[in-house]
Amino acid sequence: MQNIPHVPVLYREVLSAFEDIEDGIIIDCTMGYGGHSSMILDANPNIKLIAIDQDQTAIDFSTKRLSKYGDRVTIKKGRFSAVIQDILKEFDISNIKGVLADIGVSSLQLDQKERGFSYESDNLDMRMDKDAPLCASKVVNEYASSELENILLEYGELRNYKKIASEIIKNRPFHSAKELSDTLKPHMPHGKKIHPATLLMQAIRIEVNDELGELKSLLHSLQEAHFPEALVAIISFHSLEDRIVKQTFAKWAKSCICPQEAMRCTCGNDNAIGKIISRKPIMAKDDELKENPRSRSAKMRVFEMDI
Ligand SMILES: C[S@@+](CC[C@H](N)C(=O)[O-])C[C@H]1O[C@@H](n2cnc3c(N)ncnc32)[C@H](O)[C@@H]1O
């Protein structure tokens, strides 16, 4: 048995979201170390699974881990924004019964210092796909002040984003995440339970991997696909991502899309593509929080597509 480097979050809730799927295909857009994938394959013995990841280390690990399921599993490497479009063309849409995305980084990516995701790393990389063109060093050492300010404010929600951006520019070039976080530590918010550099690292990571763009693109492809029936479950770890999911699901569930000021409905009032299953985000229960502290910021939302 391989050593499993990542504990899947909200695993009971994911299984319960997909429990009524008896056959067909489930797509795991963020296979990682295969935790959710293998649980879904065990719990739904007649389904097939297509699993995506852009990280070669995750692909190598999970190819071995999931090999026991034989031809029930197809693994695809790439960004899910691109791969999902190929899958939607390649497979009969009526066979796709579930889509899962557990957005963000895996524990192993965070823990392997050489990947650059940790504030203690001795490089500045943070690419989930080691072949991707944009790395953290480019963002930190080459971005203009206004670009840095934007990502620090939007993705890091750092109130003193202007000061932090100006300190980055004053002190660069930086060669490692450790050097960056040590230099900037005095300017980062203190007093929270997290390390002061966490929000800075998060902002850079979201930019490097275009995490919000990826999520929006995935949701757009799902919306355009016209699924006769499919369950979509998205787990996110950042308030901006959760807001995107919440607003998209609300839009998908809207039957009337006439402008608010319209006196009467002229849109046909049949534009909903399904219904929201979870009005409130689904979050980890106390026992999971104790077992796996990384689950504390996970929020899952589920939508049932049904045209
Ligand atoms: C939180 S982990 C998923 C863990 C997985 N659910 C498990 O149980 O092991 C997220 C994984 O998704 C991958 N990932 C994140 N964004 C991606 C994207 N846009 N395209 C493809 N893979 C992505 C990361 O490389 C990482 O391995």
PDBQT file of the ligand as one rigid body, heavy atoms in Angstrom, charges set to zero:
ROOT
HETATM    1  C1  LIG A 401      -7.013  19.598  -3.226  1.00  0.00    +0.000 C 
HETATM    2  S1  LIG A 401      -6.134  18.565  -4.331  1.00  0.00    +0.000 S 
HETATM    3  C2  LIG A 401      -7.265  17.283  -4.705  1.00  0.00    +0.000 C 
HETATM    4  C3  LIG A 401      -7.128  16.121  -3.815  1.00  0.00    +0.000 C 
HETATM    5  C4  LIG A 401      -7.982  14.930  -4.208  1.00  0.00    +0.000 C 
HETATM    6  N1  LIG A 401      -9.388  15.268  -4.201  1.00  0.00    +0.000 N 
HETATM    7  C5  LIG A 401      -7.684  13.744  -3.317  1.00  0.00    +0.000 C 
HETATM    8  O1  LIG A 401      -8.601  13.266  -2.651  1.00  0.00    +0.000 OA
HETATM    9  O2  LIG A 401      -6.548  13.288  -3.291  1.00  0.00    +0.000 OA
HETATM   10  C6  LIG A 401      -6.213  19.475  -5.803  1.00  0.00    +0.000 C 
HETATM   11  C7  LIG A 401      -5.543  18.809  -6.976  1.00  0.00    +0.000 C 
HETATM   12  O3  LIG A 401      -6.084  19.395  -8.136  1.00  0.00    +0.000 OA
HETATM   13  C8  LIG A 401      -5.074  19.737  -9.022  1.00  0.00    +0.000 C 
HETATM   14  N2  LIG A 401      -5.541  20.929  -9.723  1.00  0.00    +0.000 N 
HETATM   15  C9  LIG A 401      -5.859  22.132  -9.183  1.00  0.00    +0.000 A 
HETATM   16  N3  LIG A 401      -6.276  22.963 -10.142  1.00  0.00    +0.000 NA
HETATM   17  C10 LIG A 401      -6.251  22.260 -11.308  1.00  0.00    +0.000 A 
HETATM   18  C11 LIG A 401      -6.588  22.568 -12.656  1.00  0.00    +0.000 A 
HETATM   19  N4  LIG A 401      -7.032  23.789 -12.996  1.00  0.00    +0.000 N 
HETATM   20  N5  LIG A 401      -6.459  21.617 -13.585  1.00  0.00    +0.000 NA
HETATM   21  C12 LIG A 401      -6.022  20.374 -13.258  1.00  0.00    +0.000 A 
HETATM   22  N6  LIG A 401      -5.662  20.021 -12.001  1.00  0.00    +0.000 NA
HETATM   23  C13 LIG A 401      -5.794  20.955 -11.037  1.00  0.00    +0.000 A 
HETATM   24  C14 LIG A 401      -3.842  19.994  -8.187  1.00  0.00    +0.000 C 
HETATM   25  O4  LIG A 401      -2.676  19.725  -8.934  1.00  0.00    +0.000 OA
HETATM   26  C15 LIG A 401      -4.047  19.016  -7.034  1.00  0.00    +0.000 C 
HETATM   27  O5  LIG A 401      -3.396  17.796  -7.280  1.00  0.00    +0.000 OA
ENDROOT
TORSDOF 0
